[in-house]
Amino acid sequence: QVQLQQWGAGLLKPSETLSLTCAVYGGSFSGYYWSWIRRPPGKGLEWIGEINHSGSTTYNPSLKSRVTISIDTSKNQFSLKLTSVTAADTAVYYCARRGSGTSAYPLWGQGTLVTVSS
Amino acid sequence: EIVMTQSPATLSVSPGERATLSCRASQSVSSNLAWYQQKPGQAPRLLIYGASTRATGIPARFSGSGSGTEFTLTISSLQSEDFAVYYCQQYNNWPYTFGQGTKLETK
């Protein structure tokens, strides 16, 4: 059974860089698209971006200037970096995998709460 | 980007009754729409994709319909475990976008 396990720093100061990693256990890494999605407190979900096993990325234009998603196929991991964070970046961040044959998300990590506060 | 609007924001329904949740897209997304359920402290759970196909393991009381810009999620007979927040998501155009959610609460 495929599982996603994510980790990273949960408390940041404004202007710092958010860094999260998601590991894929029990399944193939190739052939899928791997995404980051976040949910700010009291708001809906926001799609951040995605990467495939070849390293091709697509980002949300609203975050594109600050986001980098990278992949390490040797470790079956992918990562998110978001620079120059502000309080508006406070959210629960999820890693997720698109389904095969659909771009919906049947597989999610457990979520990481990231709080930006001075 | 495509804006997804869900209504109502909160829906109060008694267990055993039927719940109908709506999702509207600002432009056509064909049938490229998914529904998720989220409970506090948990990741979203995929219920429906392709507007009407139940995901693996999802009970038959959950059904989705619609295409283009208007979509509906129906829960035919609410169980206690169904009270949660529900989100729709379009994946027809980048960036993929979600609705703001409908909170389904016990009446």
Boltz contact constraints between the chains, C-beta under 6 A:
constraints:
  - contact:
      token1: [A, 44]
      token2: [B, 98]
      max_distance: 6.0
  - contact:
      token1: [A, 44]
      token2: [B, 100]
      max_distance: 6.0
  - contact:
      token1: [A, 44]
      token2: [B, 101]
      max_distance: 6.0
  - contact:
      token1: [A, 45]
      token2: [B, 87]
      max_distance: 6.0
  - contact:
      token1: [A, 45]
      token2: [B, 98]
      max_distance: 6.0
  - contact:
      token1: [A, 47]
      token2: [B, 95]
      max_distance: 6.0
  - contact:
      token1: [A, 47]
      token2: [B, 96]
      max_distance: 6.0
  - contact:
      token1: [A, 58]
      token2: [B, 94]
      max_distance: 6.0
  - contact:
      token1: [A, 60]
      token2: [B, 95]
      max_distance: 6.0
  - contact:
      token1: [A, 94]
      token2: [B, 43]
      max_distance: 6.0
  - contact:
      token1: [A, 102]
      token2: [B, 49]
      max_distance: 6.0
  - contact:
      token1: [A, 103]
      token2: [B, 91]
      max_distance: 6.0
  - contact:
      token1: [A, 104]
      token2: [B, 34]
      max_distance: 6.0
  - contact:
      token1: [A, 104]
      token2: [B, 46]
      max_distance: 6.0
  - contact:
      token1: [A, 104]
      token2: [B, 49]
      max_distance: 6.0
  - contact:
      token1: [A, 105]
      token2: [B, 46]
      max_distance: 6.0
  - contact:
      token1: [A, 106]
      token2: [B, 46]
      max_distance: 6.0
  - contact:
      token1: [A, 106]
      token2: [B, 55]
      max_distance: 6.0
  - contact:
      token1: [A, 108]
      token2: [B, 43]
      max_distance: 6.0
  - contact:
      token1: [A, 111]
      token2: [B, 43]
      max_distance: 6.0
